[in-house]
Amino acid sequence: MDAEIIEFAHRMFDLARAGATEELAGQLELGLPPNLTNDKGDTLLILAAYHNHPATVAALLQAGADPSRVNDRGQTALAAAVFRQNSETVATLLAAGANPHDGNPSALATAAFFKLPEMAELLRGAPAEDDRRAPGA
């Protein structure tokens, strides 16, 4: 990749970290891949969730970001949102199909390890893994 493309990608990751929802959404409309991943496997969604930007998380999901992606350390956007104790982001990710059992540590394990009962309660209210399958699957 040339330096210009790498610089652009870094700027997109910075937008996700900063919660620059409108600018990032504009880039998504122009064709930015919603599952763009950095050299650590972090997606735009993971970064937005970790940095407490629920509106950016929602925009990425609307553009097709995969709520189940894991980074190179096995972490998910849902586990990041649980760690940051952002109930709005957790609810948004769960509504988009994020599974509290995915990742290592999973979102449920993260809530247990850091003693976050409110987050654990939100996660326990998520549909069971079997309920997520399509009928007849």
WOQUI-V616467 format. One record per residue. N is the residue number from 1. PSI is psi as a letter, one per 30 degrees, with the letter a starting at -180 (999 if undefined). NEAR is the number of other C-alpha atoms within 10 Angstrom. Layout:
<<N/PSI/NEAR> <N/PSI/NEAR>>
//
This chain:
<<1/k/5> <2/l/6> <3/e/8> <4/e/9> <5/e/10> <6/e/12> <7/e/10> <8/e/11> <9/e/16> <10/e/13> <11/e/13> <12/e/20> <13/e/21> <14/e/16> <15/e/20> <16/e/27> <17/e/21> <18/f/15> <19/h/21> <20/i/16> <21/e/21> <22/e/13> <23/e/14> <24/e/23> <25/e/19> <26/e/11> <27/e/14> <28/e/17> <29/f/12> <30/f/9> <31/g/10> <32/k/15> <33/k/15> <34/f/22> <35/g/19> <36/k/15> <37/k/18> <38/a/15> <39/f/8> <40/g/9> <41/g/16> <42/k/22> <43/l/25> <44/e/27> <45/e/33> <46/e/29> <47/e/25> <48/e/29> <49/e/31> <50/e/25> <51/g/18> <52/h/22> <53/i/22> <54/e/24> <55/e/18> <56/e/28> <57/e/29> <58/e/21> <59/e/18> <60/e/24> <61/e/18> <62/e/13> <63/f/17> <64/g/14> <65/k/21> <66/j/20> <67/f/24> <68/f/19> <69/k/22> <70/l/20> <71/a/19> <72/f/12> <73/g/12> <74/g/15> <75/k/22> <76/l/31> <77/e/30> <78/e/35> <79/e/31> <80/e/24> <81/e/28> <82/e/29> <83/e/19> <84/f/16> <85/h/17> <86/j/19> <87/e/17> <88/e/16> <89/e/26> <90/e/27> <91/e/19> <92/e/18> <93/e/25> <94/e/19> <95/f/13> <96/f/17> <97/g/15> <98/k/25> <99/k/24> <100/f/29> <101/f/16> <102/l/20> <103/l/21> <104/j/16> <105/l/17> <106/l/20> <107/e/28> <108/e/24> <109/e/18> <110/e/22> <111/e/22> <112/e/13> <113/e/11> <114/g/11> <115/i/12> <116/i/15> <117/e/11> <118/e/13> <119/e/25> <120/e/18> <121/e/12> <122/e/16> <123/e/23> <124/f/12> <125/f/10> <126/l/17> <127/k/15> <128/l/13> <129/e/13> <130/f/7> <131/f/9> <132/f/12> <133/k/9> <134/k/7> <135/k/6> <136/g/4> <137/999/4>>
//
